[in-house]
Amino acid sequence: MNDQQSQPHAHPDFLRAIAFRPSPRNPHARLISIMKRHLACLLVLLPLFTAAPSHAQDPDLIRLPPAEWQIHAADDPACATSGSTCIWHHLQDSEIAYSTAPVLWIRNDVVLTPAMQSASQLSLFTNEIASPYEVYISGHRIGTVGDMRTLRGPWDSNRVFSFPTSLVQDGHVLITIRLTPLLGTSTSGSRTLLLGTPAAVHDAFLSDTLKEFAAQWQHYLCFFAVFCVGVFFLFLYALDRQSTEYLWLGLLFVGTPLRRFFELATLVPMGFSNSAGFGFYNVLDPILFIANIEFPFAIIRRPVWKSFRIIQAITCLDLTSLLFLLPVSILSVRALSAMIHVISVIGPVTSVAFALTPLAYLVPLPACFRSPRPEMRWIGGAIAFLFIEDFTRFLDELNASGDVHVPSIPQAFPIGALTFDLRAFAYLLFALVMLVAMTVRFRRMQSRNREMESELEAAQTVQQILIPETIAAIPGLTIESAYLPATEVGGDFFQILPQPDQSTFIILGDVSGHGLHAAMTVSLLVGTIRTLAEYVNSPAELIAGLNRRLVGRSTGFATCLVLHITHDGLMTIANAGHLSPYLDGVEIPTEANLPLGLTLDVTYPETTLRLDANQRLTLLTDGVLEATDTHTRELFGFTRMQEISRRSAQHIAETARTFGQNDDITVLTLLRA
């Protein structure tokens, strides 16, 4: 084999044209060059919008469609010559993509036209072969893309190979291509390969590209609109992080056009290598499949079923294609070949997972159609429409494979010079319906959030009135308080009520839950406490009255500790499910009993003791004990509480908050002079 002939020779004007790079160095000349180039493209495109595409007979060019090629699924160097013993058969649609053979040979014996035979040099333009491959002309290797030995890139599906006509034999030229299918990423090609003189191949490529854009401009316009809708959904998610449906819809509507863009990059030079496009494409694929499963469940605010989690995990196997971008020093050829074999064996499982992904669309339909909100019914209709489109497209692909024949809706149909892609219009319609419906839903939820914020502000105002900011001076007692709610409206409460006989009621409690409901329960209890304190002298009677008031009036419950202390330090305590107080660092044993609001059939015994001079009594809620370290997940606990129980109320509360506040924190300390 001639070493000089083994090197590819590209027509310089052709490569300059398909790269779309203006050559002037002067910035003004560069701008003028770009404007001229865009104007020339526009002038070429205008007649194509009204004229049907056709390929006129060119004596300097031969088109080689996939149907004219033959394939051999084995690696035999003799396949590059016409006298080989390789077994050939006609290439079928997508046969390369789904082949499990490590190496494939495809060939085409072409009879040249007289004009091509008389030329000094010919060019072969290949496309849509996204894998390492070698090109042979009459047994002579004229060029390679990527590295067949290491199975690594960079590779480029659009490549022109030039060779002298001295390789032509009796007016025939045998073209053979040796390639490695990379995990189904190679395709047999929907566009033909081009063989002819360099100038003819150059003109044919530009003409075919422009005609394809002219025939499918509405296709790209639809996906651009879908992309814009996706950006808007991501913006909505930035405003409302709780609504994950905006995130998944945004990824779906942004990722689908990007996926189409990287598919287009295998046909037209976009300024980056096919290796980069290969990496982006294979990252987008599993993201889109995950988003297709996540967004139906996010719309109805339900967790994804385990069966669909398994499907998501299987679809992520598509990321293994990125192994081809690793250098040999990280992943050897033997290890890569073993992984390819394993992945090819489980390939049918991945295909089934891909086919089952659209079934997730059926999950939210009952909830959407039963919803009284109009936007939910619109969302359900849009999801059902997208499911029908995906299902009919799946049937159309089965028919195209030739394995089965079932009735389906054609996915692409020509109208004059245009070729309409049903999927592009289906995604645009789905995106627009979802945009309107989700925008209405977003505005309704924002209005609801504003109403809730207004209600919380009102509840917070009420609670600030009910929780005393200053404590009245009580002769013989020094009382300190610390109140640190976990949210805007907490469930803790306390009251300090001096009595006419110079005694004092001190009540500390904790209502289950947070927010507006807890605030309303607190207001009910505080009102009852102030009323009962005027008529009773016993903590047991007061706490029993609170229980009667709460039973049947609230879905939750409340813990409460009632303390009655006389001017000489005699204390009487009744406890309803609350934490016992600490006296000089020692926990006072009290009978906790049931919390308030559960049942009427309960009595609350009393505990009596005396608070002597300079002794400190500490009362607290469970927010202190349940403070949790964010790193170790360790609770604050009784031991730490006992160690600091002699400190001031503010010190205890701040220590618990610093440790890791999870609940409302309230601390009261009493010191007798």
For each residue, the residues with C-beta under 8 A, 3 or more apart:
1: 5 6 139 140 141
2: 5 6 140
3: 6 7
4: 7
5: 1 2 140 141 142 163 164 167
6: 1 2 3 140 141 142 143
7: 3 4 142 143
8: 135 142 143 144 159 160 161 162
9: 121 161 162 163
10: 14 15 123 160 161 162
11: 14 15 123 160 162 198 199 201 202
12: 15 16
13: 16 17 198 199 202
14: 10 11 17 18 123 160 198 201 202 205
15: 10 11 12 18 19 160
16: 12 13 19 21 23
17: 13 14 20 202 206
18: 14 15 158 205 206 268 269
19: 15 16 269
20: 17 37 269
21: 16
22: 30 33 34 37
23: 16 33
24: 29 30 32 33
25: 29 30
26: 29 30
27: 30 31
28: 31 32
29: 24 25 26 32 33
30: 22 24 25 26 27 33 34
31: 27 28 34 35
32: 24 28 29 35 36
33: 22 23 24 29 30 36 37
34: 22 30 31 37 38
35: 31 32 38 39
36: 32 33 39 40
37: 20 22 33 34 40 41
38: 34 35 41 42
39: 35 36 42 43
40: 36 37 43 44
41: 37 38 44 45 210
42: 38 39 45 46
43: 39 40 46
44: 40 41 47 48 210
45: 41 42 48 49 210 213 214
46: 42 43 49 50
47: 44 50 51
48: 44 45 51 53 210 211 214 215 417
49: 45 46 214 217 417 418
50: 46 47 416 417
51: 47 48 417
52: 416 417
53: 48 211 214 215 417
54:
55: 63
56:
57:
58: 61 196 200 204
59: 113 114 115 116
60: 113 115 116 119 196 197 199 200
61: 58 194 195 196 197 200 201 204
62: 110 112 113 116 194 195 196
63: 55 192 193 194 195 204
64: 68 69 108 110 175 192 193 194 195
65: 68 192
66: 69 91 93 188 189 190 192
67: 90 91
68: 64 65 108
69: 64 66 90 91 106 107 108 188
70: 88 89 90 91 106 107 108
71: 88 89 90 91 95 96 104 105 106
72: 76 79 86 87 88 104 105 106 107
73: 99 101 104
74: 86 101 103 105
75: 102 103 105 178
76: 72 79 84 85 86 105
77: 80
78: 81 83 84 85 86
79: 72 76 84 86 105 107 176 178
80: 77 84 105 136 139 141 176 178
81: 78 84 138 139 174
82: 109 138 139 174
83: 78
84: 76 78 79 80 81
85: 76 78
86: 72 74 76 78 79 105
87: 72
88: 70 71 72 107
89: 70 71
90: 67 69 70 71
91: 66 67 69 70 71 95 96 106 188
92: 95 188 402
93: 66 188 400 401 402
94: 97 98 187 188 400 401
95: 71 91 92 98 99 188
96: 71 91 99 104 106 179 181 186 187 188
97: 94 181 184 185 186 187 188
98: 94 95 184 347
99: 73 95 96 104 181
100: 344 347
101: 73 74 104 181
102: 75 180 337 340
103: 74 75 148 178 179 180
104: 71 72 73 96 99 101 178 179 180 181
105: 71 72 74 75 76 79 80 86 176 177 178
106: 69 70 71 72 91 96 176 177 179
107: 69 70 72 79 88 174 175 176 177
108: 64 68 69 70 174 175 193
109: 82 172 173 174 175
110: 62 64 172 173 174 175 195
111: 171 172
112: 62 116 117 122 168 171 172 173
113: 59 60 62 116 117
114: 59 117 118
115: 59 60 118 119 197
116: 59 60 62 112 113 119 122 165 195 196 197
117: 112 113 114 165 168 171
118: 114 115 165
119: 60 115 116 122 165 197
120: 164 165
121: 9 162 163 164 165 197 198
122: 112 116 119 162 163 164 165 168 173 195 196 197 198
123: 10 11 14 160 161 162 163 194 195 196 197 198 201 202
124: 135 137 142 160 161 162 163 175 193 194 195 201
125: 158 159 160 161 193 194 195 201 204 205
126: 129 133 135 145 157 158 159 160 161 177 193
127: 157 158 189 191 193 266 267
128: 157 187 188 189 190 191 266 267
129: 126 133 145 157 177 179 186 187 189
130: 155 157 182 185 186 187 266 274 278
131: 146 155 179 180 181 182 185 186
132: 144 145 146 147 148 151 152 153 155 179 180 182
133: 126 129 144 145 146 148 155 177 178 179 180
134: 141 143 144 145 148 177 178 179
135: 8 124 126 141 142 143 144 161 175 176 177
136: 80 139 140 141 142 174 175 176 177 178
137: 124 140 142 163 167 173 174 175
138: 81 82 167 168 169 173 174
139: 1 80 81 82 136 174
140: 1 2 5 6 136 137 163 167
141: 1 5 6 80 134 135 136 144
142: 5 6 7 8 124 135 136 137 161 162 163
143: 6 7 8 134 135 159 161
144: 8 132 133 134 135 141 147 148
145: 126 129 132 133 134 155 156 159
146: 131 132 133 151 152 153 154 155
147: 132 144 150 151 152 153
148: 103 132 133 134 144 151 178 179 180
149: 333
150: 147 328 333
151: 132 146 147 148 180 182 324 333 336 337 340
152: 132 146 147 324 325 327 328
153: 132 146 147 273 274 275 278 324 325
154: 146 273 274 275
155: 130 131 132 133 145 146 274 275 278
156: 145 159 273 274
157: 126 127 128 129 130 266 267 274
158: 18 125 126 127 266 267 268 269 274
159: 8 125 126 143 145 156
160: 8 10 11 14 15 123 124 125 126 198 201
161: 8 9 10 123 124 125 126 135 142 143
162: 8 9 10 11 121 122 123 124 142 198
163: 5 9 121 122 123 124 137 140 142 167
164: 5 120 121 122 167
165: 116 117 118 119 120 121 122 168
166:
167: 5 137 138 140 163 164 173
168: 112 117 122 138 165 171 172 173
169: 138 172 173 174
170:
171: 111 112 117 168
172: 109 110 111 112 168 169
173: 109 110 112 122 137 138 167 168 169 195
174: 81 82 107 108 109 110 136 137 138 139 169
175: 64 107 108 109 110 124 135 136 137 195
176: 79 80 105 106 107 135 136
177: 105 106 107 126 129 133 134 135 136
178: 75 79 80 103 104 105 133 134 136 148
179: 96 103 104 106 129 131 132 133 134 148 186
180: 102 103 104 131 132 133 148 151
181: 96 97 99 101 104 131 184 185 186
182: 130 131 132 151 185 186 321 324 340
183: 320 321 324 340 343 344
184: 97 98 181 347
185: 97 130 131 181 182 278 282 321
186: 96 97 129 130 131 179 181 182
187: 94 96 97 128 129 130 190
188: 66 69 91 92 93 94 95 96 97 128
189: 66 127 128 129 192 193
190: 66 128 187
191: 127 128 208 267
192: 63 64 65 66 189
193: 63 64 108 124 125 126 127 189
194: 61 62 63 64 123 124 125 201 204 205
195: 61 62 63 64 110 116 122 123 124 125 173 175 201
196: 58 60 61 62 116 122 123 200 201 204
197: 60 61 115 116 119 121 122 123 200 201
198: 11 13 14 121 122 123 160 162 201 202
199: 11 13 60 202 203
200: 58 60 61 196 197 203 204
201: 11 14 61 123 124 125 160 194 195 196 197 198 204 205
202: 11 13 14 17 123 198 199 205 206
203: 199 200 206 207
204: 58 61 63 125 194 196 200 201 207 208
205: 14 18 125 194 201 202 208 209
206: 17 18 202 203 209 210
207: 203 204 210 211
208: 191 204 205 211 212
209: 205 206 212 213 267 268
210: 41 44 45 48 206 207 213 214
211: 48 53 207 208 214 215
212: 208 209 215 216 267
213: 45 209 210 216 217 220
214: 45 48 49 53 210 211 217 417
215: 48 53 211 212 414 417 418 419
216: 212 213 219 220 418 419 421
217: 49 213 214 220 221 418
218: 221 222 418 420 424
219: 216 222 223 419 420 421 424
220: 213 216 217 223 224 260
221: 217 218 224 225
222: 218 219 225 226 421 424 425 427 428
223: 219 220 226 227 256 257 260 424 427 428
224: 220 221 227 228 257
225: 221 222 228 229 428 431 432
226: 222 223 229 230 253 256 257 427 428 431
227: 223 224 230 231 253 254 257 258
228: 224 225 231 232
229: 225 226 232 233 253 431 432 434 435
230: 226 227 233 234 249 250 251 252 253 254 255 256 257 431
231: 227 228 234 235 250 254
232: 228 229 235 236 250 435
233: 229 230 236 237 246 247 249 250 253 435 438
234: 230 231 237 238 246 247 250 251 254
235: 231 232 238 239
236: 232 233 239 240 243 246 250 438 439 442
237: 233 234 240 241 243 244 246 247 250
238: 234 235 241
239: 235 236
240: 236 237 243 246 442 445 446
241: 237 238
242:
243: 236 237 240 246 247 298 442 445
244: 237 247 248 294 298
245: 248 249 295 298 299 438
246: 233 234 236 237 240 243 249 250 438 442
247: 233 234 237 243 244 250 251 298
248: 244 245 251 252 291 294 295 298
249: 230 233 245 246 252 253 291 295 434 438
250: 230 231 232 233 234 236 237 246 247 253 254
251: 230 234 247 248 254 255 287 288 291
252: 230 248 249 255 256 288 291 292 295
253: 226 227 229 230 233 249 250 256 257 427 431
254: 227 230 231 234 250 251 257 258
255: 230 251 252 258 259 284 287 288 291
256: 223 226 230 252 253 259 260 288 427
257: 223 224 226 227 230 253 254 260 261
258: 227 254 255 261 262 280 284
259: 255 256 262 263 281 284 285 288
260: 220 223 256 257 263 264
261: 257 258 264 265 270
262: 258 259 265 266 277 280 281 284
263: 259 260 266 267 281
264: 260 261 267 268 270
265: 261 262 268 269 270 272 274 277
266: 127 128 130 157 158 262 263 274 277
267: 127 128 157 158 191 209 212 263 264
268: 18 158 209 264 265
269: 18 19 20 158 265
270: 261 264 265 277
271:
272: 265 276 277
273: 153 154 156 276 277
274: 130 153 154 155 156 157 158 265 266 277 278
275: 153 154 155 278 279 325
276: 272 273 279 280
277: 262 265 266 270 272 273 274 280 281
278: 130 153 155 185 274 275 281 282 321 324 325
279: 275 276 282 283 322 325
280: 258 262 276 277 283 284
281: 259 262 263 277 278 284 285
282: 185 278 279 285 318 319 321 322
283: 279 280 286 287 319 322
284: 255 258 259 262 280 281 287 288
285: 259 281 282 288 289 315 318
286: 283 289 290 315 316 318 319
287: 251 255 283 284 290 291
288: 251 252 255 256 259 284 285 291 292
289: 285 286 292 293 311 312 315 318 353 354 357
290: 286 287 293 294 312 315 316
291: 248 249 251 252 255 287 288 294 295
292: 252 288 289 295 357 358 360 361
293: 289 290 296 297 304 308 311 312 357 360
294: 244 248 290 291 297 298 304
295: 245 248 249 252 291 292 298 299
296: 293 299 300 360 361 363 364 383
297: 293 294 300 302 303 304 305 308 360 363 364
298: 243 244 245 247 248 294 295 301
299: 245 295 296 364 368 379 383
300: 296 297 363 364 367 368
301: 298
302: 297 363
303: 297
304: 293 294 297 308 309 312
305: 297 308 309 363
306: 309 310
307: 310 311
308: 293 297 304 305 311 312 360
309: 304 305 306 312 313
310: 306 307 313 314
311: 289 293 307 308 314 315 353 356 357
312: 289 290 293 304 308 309 315 316
313: 309 310 316
314: 310 311 317 349 350 353
315: 285 286 289 290 311 312 318 350 353 354 357
316: 286 290 312 313 319
317: 314 320 343 346 350
318: 282 285 286 289 315 321 350
319: 282 283 286 316 322
320: 183 317 323 339 343
321: 182 183 185 278 282 318 324
322: 279 282 283 319 325 326
323: 320 326 331 336 339
324: 151 152 153 182 183 278 321 336
325: 152 153 275 278 279 322
326: 322 323 330 331
327: 152 330 331
328: 150 152 331 332 333
329:
330: 326 327
331: 323 326 327 328 335 336
332: 328 335 336
333: 149 150 151 328 336 337
334: 337 338
335: 331 332 338 339
336: 151 323 324 331 332 333 339 340
337: 102 151 333 334 340 341
338: 334 335 341 342
339: 320 323 335 336 342 343
340: 102 151 182 183 336 337 343 344
341: 337 338 344 345
342: 338 339 345 346
343: 183 317 320 339 340 346 347
344: 100 183 340 341 347
345: 341 342
346: 317 342 343 349 350
347: 98 100 184 343 344 350 351
348: 351 352
349: 314 346 352 353
350: 314 315 317 318 346 347 353 354
351: 347 348 354 355
352: 348 349 355 356
353: 289 311 314 315 349 350 356 357
354: 289 315 350 351 357
355: 351 352 358 394
356: 311 352 353 359
357: 289 292 293 311 315 353 354 360
358: 292 355 361 386 387 390 391 394
359: 356 362
360: 292 293 296 297 308 357 363
361: 292 296 358 364 365 383 384 386 387 390
362: 359 365 387
363: 296 297 300 302 305 360
364: 296 297 299 300 361 367 368 379 380 383
365: 361 362 368 369 380 383 384
366: 369 370
367: 300 364 370 371 376 380
368: 299 300 364 365 371 376 377 379 380 383
369: 365 366 377 380
370: 366 367
371: 367 368 376 377 380
372:
373: 376 377 441 444
374: 377 378 440
375: 378 379 436 437 438 440 441 444
376: 367 368 371 373 379 380 437 441
377: 368 369 371 373 374 380 381
378: 374 375 381 382 433 436 437
379: 299 364 368 375 376 382 383 433 434 437 438 441
380: 364 365 367 368 369 371 376 377 383 384
381: 377 378 384 385 433
382: 378 379 385 386 429 430 433 434 437
383: 296 299 361 364 365 368 379 380 386 387
384: 361 365 380 381 387 388
385: 381 382 388 389 426 429 430 433
386: 358 361 382 383 389 390 426 427 430
387: 358 361 362 383 384 390 391
388: 384 385 391 392
389: 385 386 392 393 422 423 426 430
390: 358 361 386 387 393 394
391: 358 387 388 394 395
392: 388 389 395 396 408 409 411
393: 389 390 396 397 411 422 423
394: 355 358 390 391 397 398
395: 391 392 398 399 406 407 408
396: 392 393 399 400 408 409 410 411
397: 393 394 400 401
398: 394 395 401 403 404 406 408
399: 395 396 402 404 405 406 408
400: 93 94 396 397
401: 93 94 397 398 404
402: 92 93 399
403: 398
404: 398 399 401
405: 399
406: 395 398 399
407: 395
408: 392 395 396 398 399
409: 392 396 422
410: 396 413 422
411: 392 393 396 421 422 423
412: 419 420 421 422
413: 410 419 420 422
414: 215 418 419 420
415: 418 419 420
416: 50 52
417: 48 49 50 51 52 53 214 215
418: 49 215 216 217 218 414 415
419: 215 216 219 412 413 414 415
420: 218 219 412 413 414 415 425
421: 216 219 222 411 412 424 425
422: 389 393 409 410 411 412 413 425 426
423: 389 393 411 426 427
424: 218 219 222 223 421 427 428
425: 222 420 421 422 428 429
426: 385 386 389 422 423 429 430
427: 222 223 226 253 256 386 423 424 430 431
428: 222 223 225 226 424 425 431 432
429: 382 385 425 426 432 433
430: 382 385 386 389 426 427 433 434
431: 225 226 229 230 253 427 428 434 435
432: 225 229 428 429 435 436
433: 378 379 381 382 385 429 430 436 437
434: 229 249 379 382 430 431 437 438
435: 229 232 233 431 432 438 439
436: 375 378 432 433 439 440
437: 375 376 378 379 382 433 434 440 441
438: 233 236 245 246 249 375 379 434 435 441 442
439: 236 435 436 442 443
440: 374 375 436 437 443 444
441: 373 375 376 379 437 438 444 445
442: 236 240 243 246 438 439 445 446
443: 439 440 446 447
444: 373 375 440 441 447 448
445: 240 243 441 442 448 449
446: 240 442 443 449 450
447: 443 444 450 451
448: 444 445 451 452
449: 445 446 452 453
450: 446 447 453 454
451: 447 448 454 455
452: 448 449 455 456 516
453: 449 450 456 457
454: 450 451 457 458
455: 451 452 458 459 516
456: 452 453 459 460 488 489 515 516
457: 453 454 460 461 488
458: 454 455 461 462
459: 455 456 462 463 489 515 516 519 520
460: 456 457 463 464 488 489 519
461: 457 458 464 465
462: 458 459 465 466 519 523
463: 459 460 466 467 489 490 519 522 523
464: 460 461 467 469
465: 461 462
466: 462 463 493 522 523 526
467: 463 464 483 493 494
468: 471 481 494 495 496
469: 464
470:
471: 468 474 479 480 481 496
472: 496 498
473:
474: 471 477 479 496 498 504
475: 502 567
476: 567 569 672 673
477: 474 504 565 670 671 672 673
478: 670 671 672 673
479: 471 474 496 506 668 669 670 671
480: 471 648 649 650 668 669 671
481: 468 471 494 496 649 666 667 668
482: 649 650 652 653 654 665 666 667
483: 467 490 492 494 653 664 665 666
484: 623 653 657 661 664 665 666
485: 488 489 490 492 664
486: 490 514 623 661 662 663 664 665
487: 490 514 515
488: 456 457 460 485
489: 456 459 460 463 485 514 515 516 518 519
490: 463 483 485 486 487 514 518 664
491: 510 511 512 513 514 518 519 521 522 664
492: 483 485 508 509 510 511 621 623 664 665 666
493: 466 467 507 508 509 510 511 522 525 526 666
494: 467 468 481 483 506 507 508 509 619 666 668
495: 468 505 506 507 526 529 530
496: 468 471 472 474 479 481 504 505 506
497: 504 505 506 507 529 530 533
498: 472 474 502 503 504
499: 502 503 504 505 533 537
500:
501: 566
502: 475 498 499 566 567
503: 498 499 537 564 565 566 567
504: 474 477 496 497 498 499 564 565
505: 495 496 497 499 529 533 539 542 562 563 564
506: 479 494 495 496 497 562 563 564 565 619 668 670
507: 493 494 495 497 529 542 560 561 562 563
508: 492 493 494 560 561 563 578 619 620 621 666 668
509: 492 493 494 525 558 559 560 561 578 596 621
510: 491 492 493 558 559 560 578 621 622 623 664 666
511: 491 492 493 518 521 522 525 556 557 558
512: 491 518 556 557 558
513: 491 517 518 556
514: 486 487 489 490 491 518 664
515: 456 459 487 489 518 519
516: 452 455 456 459 489 519 520
517: 513 520 521 555 556
518: 489 490 491 511 512 513 514 515 521 522 556
519: 459 460 462 463 489 491 515 516 522 523
520: 459 516 517 523 524
521: 491 511 517 518 524 525 550 554 556 558
522: 463 466 491 493 511 518 519 525 526
523: 462 463 466 519 520 526 527
524: 520 521 527 528 549 550 553 554
525: 493 509 511 521 522 528 529 546 549 550 558 560 596
526: 466 493 495 522 523 529 530
527: 523 524 530 531
528: 524 525 531 532 545 546 549
529: 495 497 505 507 525 526 532 533 542 546
530: 495 497 526 527 533 534
531: 527 528 534 535
532: 528 529 535 536 541 542 545 546
533: 497 499 505 529 530 536 542
534: 530 531
535: 531 532
536: 532 533 541 542 545
537: 499 503 541 564
538: 541 542 564 572 574 606
539: 505 542 543 562 563 564 572 573 574 604 606
540: 543 544 574 603 604 605 606
541: 532 536 537 538 544 545
542: 505 507 529 532 533 536 538 539 545 546 562 574
543: 539 540 546 547 560 562 574 576 596 604
544: 540 541 547 548 603 604
545: 528 532 536 541 542 548 549
546: 525 528 529 532 542 543 549 550 558 560 576 596
547: 543 544 550 551 576 596 597 600 602 604
548: 544 545 551 600
549: 524 525 528 545 546 553
550: 521 524 525 546 547 553 554 557 558 596 597
551: 547 548 596 597 598 599 600
552:
553: 524 549 550 597
554: 521 524 550 557 558 597
555: 517
556: 511 512 513 517 518 521 597
557: 511 512 550 554 577 595 596 597 598
558: 509 510 511 512 521 525 546 550 554 576 595 596 597
559: 509 510 576 577 578 579 595 596 622
560: 507 508 509 510 525 543 546 575 576 577 578 595 596
561: 507 508 509 573 574 575 576 578 579 581 590 619
562: 505 506 507 539 542 543 573 574 575 576
563: 505 506 507 508 539 571 572 573 581 619
564: 503 504 505 506 537 538 539 571 572 573
565: 477 503 504 506 569 570 571 572 611 670
566: 501 502 503 569 570 571
567: 475 476 502 503
568:
569: 476 565 566 610 611 612 613 672
570: 565 566 608 610
571: 563 564 565 566 608 609 610 611 617
572: 538 539 563 564 565 606 607 608
573: 539 561 562 563 564 581 588 590 606 607 608 609
574: 538 539 540 542 543 561 562 604 605 606 607
575: 560 561 562 578 580 590 591 592 593 604 607
576: 543 546 547 558 559 560 561 562 592 593 594 595 596 604
577: 557 559 560 592 593 594 595 596
578: 508 509 510 559 560 561 575 592 595 621
579: 559 561 620 621 622 625
580: 575 587 588 589 590 592
581: 561 563 573 587 588 590 617 618 619 620
582: 585 586 587 588 617 618 620 641 642 645
583: 586 588 609 611 615 616 617 618
584: 615 616 646
585: 582 642 643 645 646
586: 582 583
587: 580 581 582 638 642
588: 573 580 581 582 583 607 609
589: 580 607
590: 561 573 575 580 581 607
591: 575 605 607
592: 575 576 577 578 580
593: 575 576 577 602 603 604 605
594: 576 577 598 599 602
595: 557 558 559 560 576 577 578 598
596: 509 525 543 546 547 550 551 557 558 559 560 576 577
597: 547 550 551 553 554 556 557 558
598: 551 557 594 595 602
599: 551 594 602
600: 547 548 551
601:
602: 547 593 594 598 599
603: 540 544 593
604: 539 540 543 544 547 574 575 576 593
605: 540 574 591 593
606: 538 539 540 572 573 574
607: 572 573 574 575 588 589 590 591
608: 570 571 572 573
609: 571 573 583 588
610: 569 570 571
611: 565 569 571 583 615 617 670 672
612: 569 615 672
613: 569 672 673
614: 671 672 673
615: 583 584 611 612 671 672
616: 583 584 646 669 670 671
617: 571 581 582 583 611 669 670 671
618: 581 582 583 645 646 649 652 667 668 669
619: 494 506 508 561 563 581 667 668 669 670
620: 508 579 581 582 624 625 641 652 665 666 667 668
621: 492 508 509 510 578 579 624 663 664 665 666 667
622: 510 559 579 625 626 663
623: 484 486 492 510 626 627 656 661 662 663 664 665 666
624: 620 621 627 636 641 652 653 656 665 667
625: 579 620 622 635 636 637 638 641
626: 622 623 635 636 662 663
627: 623 624 635 636 656 657 659 660 661 662 663 665
628: 633 634 635 636 659 660 662
629: 632 633 634 659 660
630: 633 660
631:
632: 629
633: 628 629 630
634: 628 629 637
635: 625 626 627 628
636: 624 625 626 627 628 640 641 656 659 660
637: 625 634 640 641
638: 587 625 641 642
639: 642 643
640: 636 637 643 644 659
641: 582 620 624 625 636 637 638 644 645 652
642: 582 585 587 638 639 645
643: 585 639 640
644: 640 641 647 651 652 655
645: 582 585 618 641 642 652
646: 584 585 616 618
647: 644 651 652 655
648: 480 651 652 669
649: 480 481 482 618 652 653 667 668 669
650: 480 482 653 654 667
651: 644 647 648 654 655
652: 482 618 620 624 641 644 645 647 648 649 655 656 667 669
653: 482 483 484 624 649 650 656 657 665 666 667
654: 482 650 651 657 658
655: 644 647 651 652 658 659
656: 623 624 627 636 652 653 659 661 665
657: 484 627 653 654 661 665
658: 654 655
659: 627 628 629 636 640 655 656
660: 627 628 629 630 636
661: 484 486 623 627 656 657 665
662: 486 623 626 627 628
663: 486 621 622 623 626 627
664: 483 484 485 486 490 491 492 510 514 621 623
665: 482 483 484 486 492 620 621 623 624 627 653 656 657 661
666: 481 482 483 484 492 493 494 508 510 620 621 623 653
667: 481 482 618 619 620 621 624 649 650 652 653
668: 479 480 481 494 506 508 618 619 620 649
669: 479 480 616 617 618 619 648 649 652
670: 477 478 479 506 565 611 616 617 619
671: 477 478 479 480 614 615 616 617
672: 476 477 478 569 611 612 613 614 615
673: 476 477 478 613 614
